[in-house]
């Protein structure tokens, strides 16, 4: 069972994915986030990069739908999302999915492909999830473990681990998607 802190963070993540604030997450939310990211990355429609990214987003949606959409209506309610979150962090086989996803998501954030994430990249990508630029700008320094104004892949994976699983209110990763 998710703790109170984990529930707040997973609820924040639900709100981030619920792009139209309808109270449900569905395929069209994943499509909207994908379109925003494709635009940010200047991907040409039907280019190999565009199609690869789209396929990944649809795979992520299908994984969520299969695990969380218990009534099979193509919509994930908050309660279903939280149950999914609990399984995702407490089932060792599903937790590996989090780690694999963190490595893939890093590449989404690393817009110039240089192996680190800058505040500009962080702000740009989080805008796809409707996180205001000023929130991202304020949050970034708290996520930068060593104060070098960059987030490495190892730091990124640790931040997402903290976001998903930590019950420590002081863990920097809690703020990855802004205040919860």
C-alpha positions as CSV (number, residue, x, y, z in Angstrom):
1,X,0.0,0.0,0.0
2,X,1.3,3.5,-0.9
3,X,2.2,5.7,2.0
4,X,0.6,9.1,2.4
5,X,3.6,10.8,0.8
6,X,3.8,8.3,-2.1
7,X,0.0,8.8,-2.6
8,X,0.5,12.6,-2.9
9,X,3.3,12.1,-5.4
10,X,1.5,9.5,-7.5
11,X,-1.5,11.8,-7.5
12,X,0.7,14.6,-8.8
13,X,2.0,12.3,-11.5
14,X,-1.6,11.4,-12.4
15,X,-2.4,15.1,-12.8
16,X,0.7,15.5,-15.0
17,X,-0.5,12.8,-17.3
18,X,-4.1,13.9,-17.3
19,X,-3.4,16.5,-19.9
20,X,-6.9,17.7,-20.3
21,X,-7.7,17.7,-16.6
22,X,-10.6,15.4,-17.2
23,X,-10.0,13.3,-14.1
24,X,-9.0,10.3,-16.2
25,X,-5.8,9.2,-18.0
26,X,-6.4,7.7,-21.4
27,X,-4.6,7.1,-24.7
28,X,-5.3,10.6,-25.9
29,X,-3.4,12.1,-22.9
30,X,-0.4,10.0,-24.0
31,X,-0.9,11.2,-27.6
32,X,-1.0,14.9,-26.5
33,X,2.2,14.5,-24.5
34,X,3.8,12.8,-27.4
35,X,2.8,15.5,-29.8
36,X,4.2,18.2,-27.5
37,X,7.5,16.3,-27.2
38,X,7.7,15.7,-30.9
39,X,7.2,19.4,-31.5
40,X,9.8,20.3,-28.9
41,X,12.3,17.9,-30.5
42,X,11.5,19.2,-34.0
43,X,10.6,15.7,-35.2
44,X,9.2,15.4,-38.7
45,X,6.0,13.4,-38.8
46,X,6.6,9.8,-39.9
47,X,10.4,10.2,-39.6
48,X,12.1,7.2,-37.9
49,X,12.7,9.2,-34.7
50,X,9.1,10.4,-34.7
51,X,7.7,6.9,-35.2
52,X,10.0,5.4,-32.6
53,X,9.0,7.9,-30.0
54,X,5.3,7.5,-30.8
55,X,5.6,3.7,-30.5
56,X,7.3,4.1,-27.1
57,X,4.5,6.3,-25.8
58,X,1.8,3.9,-27.1
59,X,3.7,1.0,-25.5
60,X,3.7,2.9,-22.2
61,X,0.0,3.6,-22.5
62,X,-0.8,-0.1,-23.3
63,X,1.3,-1.2,-20.3
64,X,-0.6,1.2,-18.1
65,X,-3.9,0.2,-19.5
66,X,-3.3,-3.5,-19.2
67,X,-2.2,-3.2,-15.6
68,X,-4.4,-0.4,-14.3
69,X,-7.7,-0.3,-16.3
70,X,-9.5,-2.9,-14.4
71,X,-12.9,-2.4,-16.0
72,X,-11.3,-2.3,-19.4
73,X,-13.0,1.0,-20.5
74,X,-9.9,2.5,-21.9
75,X,-9.7,5.0,-19.0
76,X,-7.6,5.0,-15.9
77,X,-9.2,6.6,-12.9
78,X,-7.1,8.0,-10.0
79,X,-7.9,5.0,-7.8
80,X,-6.8,2.6,-10.5
81,X,-3.7,4.8,-11.1
82,X,-2.8,4.6,-7.4
83,X,-3.3,0.8,-7.3
84,X,-1.0,0.6,-10.3
85,X,1.6,2.8,-8.6
86,X,1.5,0.6,-5.5
87,X,2.2,-2.5,-7.7
88,X,4.8,-0.7,-9.7
89,X,7.0,0.1,-6.7
90,X,6.3,-2.9,-4.5
91,X,6.4,-5.7,-7.1
92,X,10.1,-6.3,-7.9
93,X,9.3,-7.4,-11.5
94,X,7.3,-4.2,-12.1
95,X,9.8,-2.0,-10.3
96,X,12.4,-3.0,-13.0
97,X,10.0,-1.3,-15.4
98,X,10.5,1.9,-13.5
99,X,14.3,1.6,-13.9
100,X,14.1,0.8,-17.6
101,X,11.7,3.7,-18.1
102,X,13.9,6.1,-16.2
103,X,16.8,5.3,-18.6
104,X,14.6,5.9,-21.6
105,X,13.0,9.0,-20.3
106,X,16.5,10.5,-19.7
107,X,16.9,10.5,-23.5
108,X,13.7,12.5,-23.9
109,X,15.1,15.1,-21.5
110,X,18.6,15.2,-23.0
111,X,17.5,17.2,-26.1
112,X,21.0,17.8,-27.4
113,X,22.2,14.2,-26.7
114,X,25.3,15.3,-24.8
115,X,24.6,12.9,-21.8
116,X,23.4,15.5,-19.3
117,X,20.3,17.6,-18.7
118,X,20.4,21.3,-18.3
119,X,17.9,23.5,-16.7
120,X,16.8,24.7,-20.1
121,X,16.2,21.1,-21.3
122,X,14.4,20.3,-18.0
123,X,12.1,23.3,-18.4
124,X,11.4,22.6,-22.1
125,X,10.5,18.9,-21.6
126,X,8.4,19.5,-18.5
127,X,6.4,22.0,-20.4
128,X,5.0,19.0,-22.4
129,X,3.5,17.8,-19.1
130,X,2.1,21.3,-18.4
131,X,4.6,22.0,-15.6
132,X,5.0,25.8,-15.6
133,X,8.5,27.1,-16.6
134,X,8.9,29.0,-13.3
135,X,8.2,25.8,-11.3
136,X,10.7,23.8,-13.3
137,X,13.3,26.6,-12.9
138,X,12.8,26.8,-9.2
139,X,12.9,23.0,-8.8
140,X,16.0,22.2,-10.9
141,X,18.6,23.4,-8.4
142,X,17.0,21.1,-5.8
143,X,17.4,18.2,-8.1
144,X,21.0,18.9,-9.0
145,X,22.8,16.7,-6.4
146,X,26.3,18.1,-6.9
147,X,25.5,21.7,-7.8
148,X,27.1,21.6,-11.3
149,X,24.0,22.9,-13.0
150,X,23.6,19.5,-14.8
151,X,21.7,16.3,-14.1
152,X,23.6,13.2,-15.2
153,X,21.9,10.0,-16.1
154,X,22.8,8.4,-12.8
155,X,21.4,11.4,-10.9
156,X,18.2,11.3,-13.1
157,X,17.6,7.6,-12.4
158,X,18.0,8.2,-8.7
159,X,15.7,11.2,-8.8
160,X,13.0,9.2,-10.5
161,X,13.5,6.3,-8.0
162,X,13.0,8.8,-5.2
163,X,9.9,10.3,-6.8
164,X,8.3,6.9,-7.3
165,X,9.3,5.1,-4.1
166,X,10.8,7.4,-1.4
167,X,8.8,8.0,1.8
168,X,11.4,10.6,2.9
169,X,9.8,14.1,2.7
170,X,13.3,15.6,2.2
171,X,14.3,13.5,-0.9
172,X,14.9,15.9,-3.7
173,X,13.4,13.5,-6.3
174,X,10.0,14.1,-4.7
175,X,9.9,17.4,-6.5
176,X,10.7,16.0,-10.0
177,X,7.3,17.0,-11.4
178,X,6.9,20.1,-9.3
179,X,5.1,20.5,-6.0
180,X,2.8,17.8,-4.9
